[in-house]
């Protein structure tokens, strides 16, 4: 939901993740095959691929950190546009707005008044996802909707989870570095004839 409001092309994120997972599975299989065959050049190639993936991850993390303010501003402006274009036909951006509002118990970008400038509000009122209680129909009754805006809540949620994401990323990076080191050591042992297949 956050990705779909972050960027127009962000709906491709699941496909990118599936593609990345497939590449990692194939690379892991290649590493196992290289070890079973005791092929020094294949192990060096495997270590090189792991190094390349590690560098891409490192660059992505640095770029994300450097441009974090631009990412926040992009999310805010896209969220504002999603409110203006919100409709009941359930396009992906409207669904993302509903999901965020109902999950985080918030309404609008900065507060519930943001809805008052939209076409949807002039025709129908507040959306059901703004409700404080389940199953209500707020229409134009501001007492029935959450007063807090979603932008601050989304940023707070993301920032609170950043420690977990950073920890997992660091753990994965450590495993990759260990994999690179072991592949290189095994490759040297095979080259120096110090390794025997049992």
C-alpha positions as CSV (number, residue, x, y, z in Angstrom):
1,X,0.0,0.0,0.0
2,X,2.8,2.4,0.8
3,X,4.7,1.6,-2.4
4,X,1.6,2.2,-4.6
5,X,1.4,5.7,-3.2
6,X,5.1,6.3,-3.3
7,X,5.5,6.1,-7.1
8,X,3.3,5.3,-10.1
9,X,5.6,2.5,-11.1
10,X,5.7,1.0,-7.6
11,X,3.0,-1.5,-8.4
12,X,5.9,-3.5,-10.2
13,X,7.6,-3.9,-6.8
14,X,6.2,-7.5,-6.2
15,X,7.5,-8.6,-9.7
16,X,10.9,-7.1,-9.0
17,X,11.1,-9.0,-5.6
18,X,10.0,-12.2,-7.3
19,X,12.7,-11.7,-10.0
20,X,15.3,-11.0,-7.3
21,X,14.3,-14.1,-5.4
22,X,14.6,-16.2,-8.5
23,X,18.0,-14.9,-9.3
24,X,19.1,-15.6,-5.7
25,X,17.8,-19.2,-5.9
26,X,19.6,-19.8,-9.2
27,X,22.8,-18.2,-7.8
28,X,22.6,-20.4,-4.7
29,X,22.1,-23.5,-6.9
30,X,25.1,-22.5,-9.0
31,X,27.2,-22.1,-5.8
32,X,26.2,-25.7,-4.7
33,X,27.0,-27.0,-8.2
34,X,30.4,-25.3,-8.2
35,X,31.2,-26.8,-4.8
36,X,30.1,-30.3,-5.8
37,X,32.1,-30.2,-9.0
38,X,35.1,-28.7,-7.0
39,X,35.6,-26.2,-9.8
40,X,37.8,-23.3,-8.8
41,X,36.8,-20.9,-11.6
42,X,33.1,-21.5,-11.0
43,X,33.6,-20.7,-7.3
44,X,35.4,-17.5,-8.2
45,X,32.5,-16.6,-10.5
46,X,30.1,-17.4,-7.7
47,X,32.0,-15.1,-5.3
48,X,32.1,-12.4,-7.9
49,X,28.3,-12.6,-8.4
50,X,27.8,-12.4,-4.6
51,X,30.1,-9.4,-4.4
52,X,28.2,-7.7,-7.2
53,X,24.8,-8.3,-5.4
54,X,26.4,-7.0,-2.1
55,X,27.5,-3.8,-3.9
56,X,24.1,-3.3,-5.5
57,X,22.4,-3.6,-2.0
58,X,25.0,-1.2,-0.5
59,X,24.4,1.4,-3.2
60,X,20.6,1.0,-2.8
61,X,20.8,1.5,0.9
62,X,23.0,4.6,0.5
63,X,20.7,6.1,-2.1
64,X,17.6,5.4,0.0
65,X,19.3,7.1,3.0
66,X,20.5,10.2,1.0
67,X,17.1,10.7,-0.8
68,X,14.9,9.9,2.2
69,X,13.5,13.5,2.4
70,X,12.6,13.4,-1.3
71,X,10.9,10.0,-0.8
72,X,8.8,11.5,2.0
73,X,7.8,14.5,-0.1
74,X,7.0,12.2,-3.0
75,X,4.8,10.1,-0.8
76,X,3.0,13.1,0.6
77,X,2.3,14.7,-2.8
78,X,1.1,11.3,-4.2
79,X,-1.1,10.8,-1.2
80,X,-2.7,14.2,-1.7
81,X,-3.3,13.4,-5.4
82,X,-4.8,10.0,-4.4
83,X,-7.3,11.9,-2.2
84,X,-8.2,14.3,-5.0
85,X,-8.7,11.4,-7.4
86,X,-10.3,9.0,-4.9
87,X,-13.4,7.2,-6.1
88,X,-15.5,4.2,-5.3
89,X,-14.4,2.3,-8.4
90,X,-11.6,0.7,-6.4
91,X,-8.6,1.6,-8.4
92,X,-5.3,0.6,-6.7
93,X,-4.6,4.0,-5.3
94,X,-8.0,4.4,-3.8
95,X,-7.6,0.9,-2.2
96,X,-4.2,1.9,-0.8
97,X,-5.8,5.0,0.8
98,X,-8.6,2.9,2.3
99,X,-6.2,0.3,3.6
100,X,-3.8,2.9,5.2
101,X,-6.7,4.8,6.7
102,X,-8.4,1.8,8.2
103,X,-5.2,0.1,9.4
104,X,-3.6,3.2,11.0
105,X,-6.9,4.7,12.2
106,X,-6.3,8.0,10.4
107,X,-8.1,10.3,7.9
108,X,-6.7,12.5,5.2
109,X,-3.1,13.6,4.7
110,X,-2.5,16.1,7.6
111,X,-6.0,15.7,9.1
112,X,-9.6,14.8,8.3
113,X,-10.2,18.3,6.8
114,X,-8.2,17.4,3.7
115,X,-11.2,15.4,2.5
116,X,-13.4,18.5,2.4
117,X,-11.6,19.8,-0.7
118,X,-12.2,16.6,-2.7
119,X,-14.9,15.7,-5.3
120,X,-15.7,12.5,-3.4
121,X,-16.5,14.5,-0.2
122,X,-18.8,16.9,-2.1
123,X,-20.7,13.9,-3.6
124,X,-20.6,11.4,-0.7
125,X,-18.9,12.7,2.3
126,X,-16.0,11.0,4.2
127,X,-15.1,7.5,3.0
128,X,-15.9,4.5,5.4
129,X,-12.2,3.9,6.0
130,X,-12.1,7.2,8.0
131,X,-14.6,5.8,10.6
132,X,-13.5,5.5,14.2
133,X,-15.8,2.5,14.6
134,X,-16.4,-0.4,12.2
135,X,-19.6,-0.4,10.1
136,X,-20.4,3.3,10.5
137,X,-21.4,5.6,7.6
138,X,-19.8,8.9,8.4
139,X,-21.1,10.9,5.4
140,X,-20.3,14.5,6.5
141,X,-20.3,13.9,10.3
142,X,-16.8,14.8,11.5
143,X,-17.4,13.3,14.9
144,X,-17.5,9.8,13.5
145,X,-14.1,10.0,11.7
146,X,-10.5,9.8,13.0
147,X,-9.0,13.3,13.4
148,X,-5.3,12.5,12.9
149,X,-3.8,12.6,9.4
150,X,-2.2,9.6,7.8
151,X,1.1,11.2,6.6
152,X,2.6,11.5,10.1
153,X,1.3,8.0,11.1
154,X,2.8,6.4,8.0
155,X,6.2,8.1,8.6
156,X,6.1,7.1,12.3
157,X,5.2,3.5,11.4
158,X,8.0,3.3,8.7
159,X,10.6,4.9,11.1
160,X,9.6,2.5,13.9
161,X,10.2,-0.5,11.6
162,X,13.5,0.8,10.2
163,X,15.5,-0.8,13.0
164,X,14.1,-4.2,12.2
165,X,14.7,-3.7,8.4
166,X,18.3,-2.4,9.1
167,X,19.0,-5.4,11.4
168,X,17.7,-8.0,8.9
169,X,19.6,-6.2,6.0
170,X,22.8,-6.3,8.1
171,X,22.3,-10.0,8.9
172,X,21.8,-10.8,5.2
173,X,24.9,-8.7,4.2
174,X,27.0,-10.6,6.8
175,X,25.9,-14.0,5.4
176,X,26.8,-12.7,1.9
177,X,30.3,-11.6,3.1
178,X,30.8,-15.0,4.7
179,X,29.7,-16.7,1.5
180,X,32.1,-14.6,-0.5
181,X,35.0,-15.4,1.9
182,X,34.3,-19.2,2.0
183,X,33.9,-19.4,-1.8
184,X,37.2,-17.6,-2.2
185,X,39.0,-19.9,0.4
186,X,37.6,-23.1,-1.2
187,X,38.6,-21.9,-4.6
188,X,42.2,-21.3,-3.4
189,X,42.3,-24.7,-1.7
190,X,41.2,-26.4,-4.9
191,X,43.8,-24.4,-6.9
192,X,46.5,-25.4,-4.5
193,X,45.4,-29.1,-4.5
194,X,44.6,-29.0,-0.8
195,X,41.0,-30.0,-1.3
196,X,39.7,-33.5,-1.9
197,X,36.2,-34.6,-2.9
198,X,35.1,-37.2,-0.3
